[in-house]
Amino acid sequence: MIYPFLAICKKHEVNPYQWLRHIMSITHKDLRDIYPQNFKDKSNL
């Protein structure tokens, strides 16, 4: 089940390790925050 997310990471040039660490730290239930493309937008700030 995690493989599609890792493929999306590759597509959007997101480091999968950093993305996995990010989703493990999410404390709220907004599902949009787990998408790799949204992580890339936030990590570039």
C-alpha positions in Angstrom: 0.0 0.0 0.0 2.9 2.4 0.6 4.5 1.7 -2.9 2.1 4.1 -4.7 3.1 6.9 -2.4 6.8 6.2 -3.0 6.1 6.3 -6.7 4.4 9.7 -6.3 7.5 10.9 -4.3 9.7 10.0 -7.2 7.4 11.7 -9.7 7.4 14.9 -7.7 11.1 14.7 -6.7 10.4 14.4 -3.0 12.8 12.6 -0.7 10.9 9.5 0.4 12.7 9.3 3.8 11.9 12.9 4.7 8.3 12.5 3.5 7.8 9.4 5.7 9.2 11.2 8.7 6.8 14.1 8.0 3.7 11.8 7.8 4.7 10.1 11.1 4.7 13.5 12.8 1.2 14.6 11.6 -1.1 14.9 14.6 -4.3 16.1 12.8 -6.5 14.3 10.3 -6.2 16.4 7.2 -5.5 13.8 4.5 -4.1 16.4 2.1 -1.1 16.8 4.3 0.1 13.2 3.6 0.3 13.7 -0.2 4.0 13.9 -1.3 3.3 16.8 -3.7 1.8 18.9 -0.8 4.9 18.0 1.3 7.1 19.3 -1.4 5.2 22.6 -1.4 5.6 23.0 2.4 9.3 21.8 2.5 10.4 24.5 0.1 9.3 27.4 2.3 
